[in-house]
């Protein structure tokens, strides 16, 4: 394995349990650090003795990096359960991240489940400009919502944050429905030709991104202003092994972030 492909040791210095099966880990380098990352990129995270998976970057500053991991397999379970003080291996950062926030346009963030994690750095970058940033968050149940302690802080910093769940509990007082229903609660109609078109950032399960991109396009948002983050089985992270090939693109190299015009023929259309 070449030097650039070797995982660098990172120690977990903080750990926050987001849900029953999801945790956010703050890591810092034991020795050498990864190159600077941009929102939307990912690293390959290695649980020593178990294996390696791609994980989107959910935050961090300086040499510290945050990963929010949901335990769905052997490797993600090992990473998610790692305690403070444990060491993981990191390679990267890899892939094309989210395009920079436009300076004056409206921004709509559409997040489903753990798809909020790679969008979090974009949200933090867009805070401080009242009524410009709308964050629409959906999850299966209230117990599946992540970063819940941050929503009020985002609102206080000027973001419009709307939250919905597919299935409510007895104690849930908020909106119920799929996340795309929150678009109707935004104060302006994008189909109005006198209004500027927003830029949208979308991440979540593929069906949610397909329906989300379609809903945004029906509201008049052009496909080249809708950005989605694709997820595929990645092994090398640098476009050599071909495991993440999706049509003409290699997701680890050409993605994971692409616009809806590129993604629509690949994953955003319902299979026949």
For each residue, the residues with C-beta under 8 A, 3 or more apart:
1: 5 6
2: 5 6
3: 6
4:
5: 1 2 91 236 238
6: 1 2 3 91
7: 44 46 52 88 89 90 91
8: 29 30 31 32 33 34 89 90 91
9: 29 30 31 87 88 89
10: 27 28 29 30 65 87 88 89 90
11: 27 28 29 30 85 86 87
12: 15 25 26 27 82 83 84 85 86 87 88
13: 26 27 28 64 84
14: 25 26 84
15: 12 23 24 25 26 82 83 84
16: 23 24
17: 22 23
18: 22 23 24 68 146 147 148
19: 22 70 143 144 145 146
20: 143
21: 70 71 72 80
22: 17 18 19 68 69 70 71 80 114 146
23: 15 16 17 18 68 69 80 81
24: 15 16 18 58 59 66 67 68 69 117 146 147
25: 12 14 15 66 67 68 69 79 82 88
26: 12 13 14 15 60 64 65 66
27: 10 11 12 13 60 64 65 66 67 88 90
28: 10 11 13 63 64 65
29: 8 9 10 11 32 33 34 63
30: 8 9 10 11 87
31: 8 9
32: 8 29
33: 8 29 63
34: 8 29 37 43 65 90 91 92 93
35: 93
36: 93
37: 34 41 43 57 60 65 92 93 97
38: 41 93 97 98
39: 57 97 98 118 121 122 125
40: 56 57 95 96 97 98 118 121 122 229 256 257
41: 37 38 56 57 92 93 94 95 96 97
42: 54 55 56 57 92 93 94 95 118 237 256
43: 34 37 54 55 57 65 67 90 91 92 93 94
44: 7 52 53 54 55 90 91 92 94 234 237
45: 52 53 54 55 67 69 79 88 89 90
46: 7 51 52 88 89 90 91
47: 50 51 52 75 78 79 82 88 89
48: 87 88 89
49:
50: 47 74 75 78
51: 46 47 74 75 78
52: 7 44 45 46 47 75 89 91
53: 44 45 73 75 76 79
54: 42 43 44 45 94 234 237 252
55: 42 43 44 45 67 68 69 79
56: 40 41 42 67 68 117 118 229 256
57: 37 39 40 41 42 43 60 65 66 67 93 118 121
58: 24 66 67 68 117 118 120 121
59: 24 65 66 120 121 124
60: 26 27 37 57 64 65 66
61: 64
62:
63: 28 29 33
64: 13 26 27 28 60 61
65: 10 26 27 28 34 37 43 57 59 60 90
66: 24 25 26 27 57 58 59 60
67: 24 25 27 43 45 55 56 57 58 79
68: 18 22 23 24 25 55 56 58 114 117 120 146
69: 22 23 24 25 45 55 76 79 80
70: 19 21 22 76 80 114
71: 21 22 76 77 80 81
72: 21 76 77
73: 53 76 77
74: 50 51 77 78
75: 47 50 51 52 53 78 79
76: 53 69 70 71 72 73 79 80
77: 71 72 73 74 80 81
78: 47 50 51 74 75 81 82
79: 25 45 47 53 55 67 69 75 76 82 88
80: 21 22 23 69 70 71 76 77
81: 23 71 77 78
82: 12 15 25 47 78 79 86 88
83: 12 15 86
84: 12 13 14 15
85: 11 12
86: 11 12 82 83
87: 9 10 11 12 30 48
88: 7 9 10 12 25 27 45 46 47 48 79 82
89: 7 8 9 10 45 46 47 48 52
90: 7 8 10 27 34 43 44 45 46 65
91: 5 6 7 8 34 43 44 46 52 94 237
92: 34 37 41 42 43 44 237
93: 34 35 36 37 38 41 42 43 57
94: 41 42 43 44 54 91 237 238 252 253
95: 40 41 42 237 251 252 253 255 256 257
96: 40 41 254 255 256 257 258
97: 37 38 39 40 41 257
98: 38 39 40 118 119 121 122 201 227 229 257
99: 199 227 257
100:
101: 107 122 125 126 199
102: 105 107 199
103:
104: 196
105: 102 132 196 197 198 199
106: 132 134 188 196 197 198 199
107: 101 102 126 132 133 134 198 199 200 201
108: 134 136 183 186 198 199 200 201 216 221
109: 119 122 123 126 133 134 135 136 200 201 202
110: 136 179 180 200 201 202 203 204 212 216
111: 115 116 119 135 136 137 138 179 202 203 204
112: 115 116 138 139 179 203 204 205 208 209 212
113: 116 138 139 140 144 146 204 205 208
114: 22 68 70 117 146 204
115: 111 112 118 119 202 203 204 205 208 209 229
116: 111 112 113 119 120 137 146 147 203
117: 24 56 58 68 114 120 146 147
118: 39 40 42 56 57 58 98 115 121 203 229
119: 98 109 111 115 116 122 123 201 203
120: 58 59 68 116 117 123 124 147
121: 39 40 57 58 59 98 118 124 125
122: 39 40 98 101 109 119 125 126 201
123: 109 119 120 126 127 133 135 154 159
124: 59 120 121 127
125: 39 101 121 122
126: 101 107 109 122 123 129 132 133 159
127: 123 124 133 154 157 158 159
128: 157 158
129: 126 132 133 158
130: 158
131: 158 160
132: 105 106 107 126 129 158
133: 107 109 123 126 127 129 158 159 160
134: 106 107 108 109 159 160 162 186 198
135: 109 111 123 154 159 160 161 162
136: 108 109 110 111 162 164 179 182 183
137: 111 116 145 151 161 162 163 164 179
138: 111 112 113 163 164 165 166 178 179 182 204 208
139: 112 113 142 144 145 146 165 166
140: 113 144 165 166 167
141: 144 165 166 167 168 169
142: 139 145 165 168 169 171 172 174
143: 19 20 169
144: 19 113 139 140 141 165
145: 19 137 139 142 148 163 165
146: 18 19 22 24 68 113 114 116 117 139
147: 18 24 116 117 120 150 151
148: 18 145 151
149: 153
150: 147 153 154
151: 137 147 148 154 155 161 163
152: 155 156
153: 149 150 156 157
154: 123 127 135 150 151 157 159 161
155: 151 152 158 159 160 161
156: 152 153
157: 127 128 153 154
158: 127 128 129 130 131 132 133 155
159: 123 126 127 133 134 135 154 155
160: 131 133 134 135 155 186
161: 135 137 151 154 155
162: 134 135 136 137 175 182 185
163: 137 138 145 151 174 175
164: 136 137 138 174 175 176 177 178 179 181 182
165: 138 139 140 141 142 144 145 168 172 174 175 176
166: 138 139 140 141 176 177 178
167: 140 141 176
168: 141 142 165 172 174 176
169: 141 142 143 172
170:
171: 142
172: 142 165 168 169 176
173:
174: 142 163 164 165 168
175: 162 163 164 165 181 182 185
176: 164 165 166 167 168 172
177: 164 166 181 182
178: 138 164 166 181 208 211
179: 110 111 112 136 137 138 164 182 204 208 212
180: 110 183 208 211 212 215
181: 164 175 177 178 184 185
182: 136 138 162 164 175 177 179 185 186
183: 108 136 180 186 215 216 219
184: 181
185: 162 175 181 182
186: 108 134 160 182 183
187:
188: 106 192 195
189: 192 195 219 220
190: 195 197 198 216 219 220 221
191: 219 220
192: 188 189 195 220
193:
194:
195: 188 189 190 192
196: 104 105 106
197: 105 106 190 220 221 222 225
198: 105 106 107 108 134 190 221 225
199: 99 101 102 105 106 107 108 225 226 227
200: 107 108 109 110 216 221 225 226 227
201: 98 107 108 109 110 119 122 227
202: 109 110 111 115 209 212 213 216 226 227 228 229 260
203: 110 111 112 115 116 118 119 209 228 229
204: 110 111 112 113 114 115 138 179 208 209 212
205: 112 113 115 208 209
206: 209 210 231 267
207: 210 211
208: 112 113 115 138 178 179 180 204 205 211 212
209: 112 115 202 203 204 205 206 212 213 228 229 263 267 268
210: 206 207 213 214 267 268 269 270
211: 178 180 207 208 214 215
212: 110 112 179 180 202 204 208 209 215 216
213: 202 209 210 216 217 223 226 228 260 263 264 268
214: 210 211 217 218 268
215: 180 183 211 212 218 219
216: 108 110 183 190 200 202 212 213 219 221 226 260
217: 213 214 220 221 222 223 226 260
218: 214 215
219: 183 189 190 191 215 216
220: 189 190 191 192 197 217
221: 108 190 197 198 200 216 217 225 226
222: 197 217 225 226
223: 213 217 226 259 260 261 264
224: 259 260 261
225: 197 198 199 200 221 222 259
226: 199 200 202 213 216 217 221 222 223 259 260
227: 98 99 199 200 201 202 257 258 259 260
228: 202 203 209 213 257 258 259 260 263 268
229: 40 56 98 115 118 202 203 209 255 256 257
230: 246 251 255 256 257 258 263 266 267
231: 206 251 256
232: 243 244 245 246 251 252 256
233: 243 244
234: 44 54 237 243 244 251 252
235: 241 243 244
236: 5 239 240 241 243 252
237: 42 44 54 91 92 94 95 234 252
238: 5 94 252 253
239: 236 250 252 253 254
240: 236
241: 235 236
242: 245 250
243: 232 233 234 235 236
244: 232 233 234 235 250 251 252
245: 232 242 249 250 251
246: 230 232 249 250 251 255 266 267
247: 265 266
248:
249: 245 246 253 254 255 258 262 266
250: 239 242 244 245 246 253 254 255
251: 95 230 231 232 234 244 245 246 254 255 256
252: 54 94 95 232 234 236 237 238 239 244 255 256
253: 94 95 238 239 249 250
254: 96 239 249 250 251 258
255: 95 96 229 230 246 249 250 251 252 258
256: 40 42 56 95 96 229 230 231 232 251 252
257: 40 95 96 97 98 99 227 228 229 230
258: 96 227 228 230 249 254 255 262 263
259: 223 224 225 226 227 228 262 263
260: 202 213 216 217 223 224 226 227 228 263 264 268
261: 223 224 264
262: 249 258 259 265 266
263: 209 213 228 230 258 259 260 266 267 268
264: 213 223 260 261 268 269
265: 247 262 268 269
266: 230 246 247 249 262 263
267: 206 209 210 230 246 263
268: 209 210 213 214 228 260 263 264 265
269: 210 264 265
270: 210
271:
272:
